[in-house]
Amino acid sequence: MAARRATALARRAQRPGSPLSPALLLTSPTGPGSSRCDSNGLLARLVLILSLCPPFGDSEMTIGRMENVEVFTAEGKGRGLKATKEFWAADVIFAERAYSAVVFDRLAARIMWRVEREGTGLTEGCLVSVDDLQNHVEHFGEEEQKELRVDMDTFLQYWPPQSQQFSMQYISHIFGVINCNGFTLSDQRGLQAVGVGIFPNLGLVNHDCWPNCTVIFNNGNHEAVKSMFHTQMRIELRALGKISEGEELTVSYIDFLNVSEERKRQLKKQYYFDCTCEHCQKKLKDDLFLGVKDNPKPSQEVVKEMIQFSKDTLEKIDKARSEGLYHEVVKLCRECLQKQEPVFADTNIYMLRILSIVSEVLSYLQAFEEASDYARRMVDGYMKLYHPNNAQLGMAVMRAGLTNWHAGNIEVGHGMICKAYAILLVTHGPSHPITKDLEASSILELAMRVQTEMELRMFRQNEFMYYKMREAALSNQPMQVMAEPSNEPASALFHKKQ
């Protein structure tokens, strides 16, 4: 149960940004949904973005030091963390090593071994002990209780008899803590879940569907020649915008891209609390999530039928993907989009889910030209829904940019990559492997773009010389410089005999 639930704890990546947010610095003047990126002053903008980010190593310096936060009682939420100083977008509020982290199914034993060795008190750098973390075992349903008993029996079968023996109540507490506070660990580039860990300080940060912080897992750097330059595996709590002294720190436990009632249902089922954040109470953006065409506006009955059709299609798509039938997935997506387009607006979540799937699968099948169009439409919708400093938005824009680049849409692809880079500088930081990869690709694209512009300018100025230089370069031969043919007749070619 712990492993299954921990896998579902998608890495928590989230929201708001300050007026000087790097994501806003690269926003195209054509509007928030535009995929273009102005080339004028691009390098200057990138330099400005980097100047706003903390230098490499700042996050490492904060590991285990919690002077930037303090525990307080949040109204209606219990314990929480608040800032003891002012923060700005991209600031690392704190970084924390795992109390215990392993591959799936072994975390409970690892925690018990540490408790046996060090006791149950506060460990260095922790504001709360594992014993004091919430377990919510009393809220488990019948099926969850049954799974918990199976997990506990399995644990007791393999726990060494010569080790300290724990009560059934304490063992169930540890499994409950993993269930509610487990954090999914990813590979170095954040693309695949590889394990689960417990981070006690992070467990104190409360949820908000539109939070002021994001949590990013950083595997650290172990490639340096000297171990003194290694950085350790950690989570980083990063500010997404201006946070005032005394303000509560929040993250989002789930993806924002859903209507408020569905988000509340998911939080209640998985984390056992009723969300009372502003976005849920006021149902903010629900009208966009379920947006329909204005002219002509479809009837409620038609919209209801289309939502059900979309849900049924998504189930068929999941089945086809699990069986590796990717061409069938593409077929289902095309048919669904054809029916959705006259009914749904470009921000409707059911249309965006289909666009996301079909662009991803077509890219996998290397059908980049068709995938690029779907990816652009997906990004246009996301830009109207997510906050500019949302990590999931940054990853989606990055994938769409690469898809357009492979499709030959260099201008659009480059613009998207610039936007993704600006977002990920805030959410992941300049030293994260994803950001460094994107930085390298963006610089490479910029260099290629400059080279293309230079060649085009040369072509326009002197077509003959351009072809001679190109021919020489392709044949790896020195260029033979000859006079350029002229359309004007040669003067005094023949001389009249005197």
N, C-alpha and C positions, 0 to 999 in steps of 0.2 A: 504493500500500500504506500509506504513512504516513497519508494522509487517512482511509482506511477504518479503520485501527486507532485513529487518534486519536479518531474519532467514537465508537468503542467504549469509550474511556476515560471512562466516566461520571464526572461530578464526584464527588469523594470526600467523602462526608458521613457522619458517624458518631456516636459513643457516649459512655461512662459519665458519670455526674453525681454531684455532691456531695450531702450530705444537705440542703443549702439550695438545691438546684437549683430555679430558677423553674418548671420543668415539674412538680415535686412540689407546689409551693405552690398550684397550681390544680387538683390532683387532687381529684375529687369524693369525698366520704366514702362514696359507695355502691360504690366499688371501682375498680380500674384500668381495667376495661373499660367503665365507665359513660360515657354521652354527656352526662350532666347536669352543670351547673355551678351551684354554690350562689350565689344572688344576694346573700345577706347579706355585707356587707363586701367586695364585689367591687372597688370602687374602691381600698380600702385594700390589697388584695392586689396590684393592678396597680401601685400606687405602690411597694410593697415590691419587686416584680420589677424595676422600673426602677432602683431604688436599688442593686440588686445588679449592674447592668450597667455597663461602663465608659462614661464620658461620650463624646459625639460628638467624633470627631477623634483619639481615642487610637490607633486603628489606623493612621491616617495618620502619626502621629508615629514609629511603629516601622518604617516602610518603609526597607529597606536597613540597618537596625541589627540586628545579630545577637548582641548581648551576652547575650540571654536563653537562648541555646543554644550547645552545643559539639559538635564531631564526635568520635565515639568508635567503637571496634570492638565491634560487637554480636555476642555469641556465636552462631555458626551463621548469621549474616546478613550479615557484612561491615560496612561503614560504617553508621553511624546517627547520629541526633541525640538528645541528652539535655538536660534542662532544667538551667539553672544557678541557678534560683531556684524558689520555690513559686508555683504558679498555681491559680486557682479557675475554676469554670464561667463561661464567657463571656469570659474573658481572651483578648486577642489576643497570642499568643506572638511571632509576627513576621508582617510583611506584606512581600511581595516583588513588585517589578515584573518583567515578563517579560524574560528575556534577549532573546527574539525571539518575536513573535506576529503571525500573519497569518491570512487566510482559508485554507481548506484548499488543499493541493497546492503552496504556495509557501514553506513554512517552511524547507525545506532551503536554498533560495537566500538567504533572508533571514539565516540563520545564517552562511552562507559570506561574505556581504557584510560582516557585522560582524567576523568573524574576519579578513578581508582588511584591514579598516580599523583594528582594535584589536589584532590578534594573538590568540594562544591562551592567554595567561596569565589569572590571576584578575582579574576586573573588580571595581569598587567594590561592596562589600556582598555579594559572593559568597564562600561558603566552599569552593566547588569550581568548577573550570573545566569547560567543555563537553567538553573533551578527556578529562577524567577520569570522566565519567558512564558508567554501564554501557550497553553496546549489545546484548549477547547475540546478536550475529550468528552466532556459532559454534553457537548452539542452533537456528537456523532449520531448518525442515524443507525438503524438496525444493520444495514449492509456494511456500513463503515465499522461498526463494532465487531462484526464477524471477521472482517479483514484484519482488524487490529489484533484480535485473538490469534489468528493464524500467524501474523508477523511475530508476535511475542513468543509463541510456541517454537517457531523456527529459530528465533534468537536464542532461546534457552537450550536448544539442542546443541548449539555450537559454542556457547559461552563456556570457557574452560572452568572445570569444577574447582581448580585450585585458586582461581581469581576471586576477588570480592563478589559476594552474591548480593544482588539488589532485589528489592521488593517488587512485586508485580505492579504496584501502584507507581513506583518510580520508573519502571521500564515503560509503562503505558504513557507516562508523562513525556519521556524522551521521544517516543514515537509521535506523540501529539505535537511536540515542539518542531520536529522535522517536518511534519505535515503542514504546519502553519507558518513556519519561519524558514524552511529550507530554500536555498537560493541556487538556481541552476548554474552550473559551471560550464563554460563553453571552451572550444578550442581557441588557439591563439588569435584567430581573426573573428571570433564571435559567430561562426557560421554553423556550428554543430554542438549539441549538448553532449558533454562527456562525463558529467558527475553532478554531485550536489554537495553543498556546504552550509554550515551554520555560522552566521556572523551576528553575534549578540547585539552589538550597537545598532546595526542596521535594522534589527528586529524592533527597535523602539520607534522607528520612523513611521508615522501614520500615513494612511492612504488619502489621496485626493485625485479625482478623475482629471483635474487640470492642475498638476502640482507645480512647485517651484524648484524641484530638484530631479535629477535622474541618477540611476545607479548603473555603473558600467563595470563589468568584470575585466580586469587587466591581468593577463598571464605573467606579466613582467618580462624582463629581458635577461636571458641566460646565455647569450651568444658572445658577450664581451670576452676578450682574451684574459683579462684580470678579473677575478671574482669580486674585487672591491667595486667594480662598475656594474655588477649585476643588480637588477631590481626584482623585487619579490612579487609573487602572485598575491593579488589583493582585489577588493572591490573599492570603487571610488564613488563617493557621493558628490555630485557636481551640481553647481548652481546653474539654472537655466535662464536666469535674469537677475534683476536687482532684488536682493533679500535684505530687509531692514533688520537691525539689531532687535532681538526679542521676538521676531516673527517665527511661527512654527515652520519646521522643515517637513515637507511632504513629498512622497513619490506616488506613482500610480502602480498598483499591483497588477493591473490588466491593461489590455490595449484600449485606447479611447474610442476606436472606430466602431461604435455601436450605439444604439439608442439608449437613453438613460435607464429605462426599465429593464432592459436586458443586462446592462452593466450591473445594476443593483442585484438582479437575480444571481448573476455569476459570482459576485462578491459574497452574497449571503450563503451560497452553496459551498464555496471554497474557503472563505475566511470567516464566516459566521458573524458578520456584522451588517447593519443597515447603513448604506452610504448616505450621508446627509450633506455632501459637498454642494456647492452652488450650482454646478452644472447639472447635477441630478435633481436637485430641488426645483430649479427653474426650467428643466428640460432644454437647456441651451443646445442649439444645433440639431435637435431632433427633427426640426422641419427640413434641414438640409439632408440629414441621413435618410429620410424617407421622401426626398424631393421628387416631384413629378413635373411633366411638361406643363407649360402655361398656355400655350396656344397651338392646338386646342387642348384644353385641360380634360384629362380622362375622368370618367366617373369613378366613384369609390369602389364599385363592384369590379370594374376593370383592374384597378390598382390592386385590390385584394387578390384577384385571380393571378395577376402577374407576380405578386410576392410569393404565392404558393407555388407557382410554376418555377420560380427562381430557386426556391428551397429544394424542390424535388430534383431540379437539374443539378444543384450542388451536391446532392447525395449521390447521383449517378456519376458525377465527375470524380468524387472521392473514391468510389468503387473502381472506376476505370484507372485512376492513377495508381491505386494500390496494386492493380494487376499489371501495371506497366503498359497499358493501352493508350499511349500518348496521342496517337492520331485520332482515336475515339474521343479523347478529352477535347482536342481542338474542334472536332466536329460538333460536340455538344455545346461548347462555348460559342461558336459562331451562330448556331441556331438560337441559343438563348439571347444573345446580344441583338439579333435581328428582331426578336419579339419585344425585347426590353426598350429599344431605342425610341419607339413612338410613344412610350408611356413614362419612362423614368427620366429624371434630370441627371446631369453629369456628376452630381454629388451623391446619388442614391447608393447606399452601401451594397445593395444586391448587384447592381451593375459594376461597381468598383471591384467586388470580389471576383466576378467573372473576368474583368479586364486584367486583374492581377494574375489570375491563373493562366489565362491564354497567352499573355505576354511572356510569362516565365517558361511555359511549355514550348512555345514556338522558338524561344531563344535556345532552349535545350536542343531542339531539332534543327537549329541553325537557320531557321526561316526568319532572319533578322529584319527584313524589310517589312513584313506584315506585323511582326512583333513590335517594331518601333512605333507604329501608329497606335496600337493598343496601349503601349507603355506611356506615350505622351498623354493620351486621354486619362489614364489612371493618375498620373502625376498632377494634371490639371485639377482633378477632383480632390486629391489629397491636399493640395495647397490651400484649398478653401475650407478644409476641415481640421487638419492638424495645426498645432502651433508651429511657427517657423523653426523653433529649436527642439523639435521632436526627433529622437534618435531613429525611430522607425520610418519617419518621413525621410530622413537623411539617407537611410539604407535603400529605400524604394527609389529615390531620385538618382542615387548612384547606379543602381541596376538599370534603370531606364536610360541613363546617360550612356552607359556602356553598350546597351542594346542599339541605341541610335548611332553610336560610333561605328559599330560593326556593320550597320545597315548603310553606312556611307553618308549619313546625315551629320557631317562634321560640325557644322555650326550649332545645331540643336544639341548634339551629344556633348560638345564642349561646354555649352551653357549649363546643361544639367549637372555635369561633373563639378563645375565651379560652385553651383548651389549646394550640392551634396557636401563638398569639401568645407564650405562655410558652416553648415549645420553640424557636421561631425567634429569640427574643431571645438565646438561648445560642448557637445554631448560626450565625446570620446577623448578629446584632448589631442595635442599635436604629437605625442609620443606613442599613441595607440597604433598597433600594426595596421588596422584598417585605414586610419588617417594617413599614415606614412605611405601606404600603397597608393592611396588616392592622390596624394601629393605628387608622387613620382609620375603617375600616369598623367596628371593634369599638366605638369611641367613638360612632359614629353609631347603631349598634344599641342601645347602652346608653341613649342619649338617647331613642330611640324607645320603648324598653322602659319607661323612667321615665314618658314621656308616656302610654303605654298604661295603666300602673298608676294614674296620677293620674286618667285618664278613668274607669277602672273604679271607683275609690273615689268619685268624684263621682256616678257613676251609682247606686251603692248608697245614697249618702247622700241624694240628691235627684234622682230620675229625671226629674221634670218640668223642673227647671232645666237638667239635662244636655241634654235634647232641644231646649230653647229655644236654648241656646248653640250646639249643633251646627247647628241650622237656620239660625241667624243667620250662622254662619261659612261654611256652604256657599253661602248666597245673597249673601254679602258685604254684609250689611245690619246696621245696629245692632240689638242685641237689645232687644226691648220687654219691660221687666220688669213683669209683672202678678202679681197674687196667685195663689198656687198653689191649684188646686181642692182643696176639702176634702170628705172623706166624711162629716163630721159635719154634721147639720142646722143651718141658720142659726138663731141664737137671736134671739127678739124681732123676727121679720120682720114680723109683724102685731101691732098693739097693740089690745088690747081697749078698746072704747069705754067710757069711764067714765060 
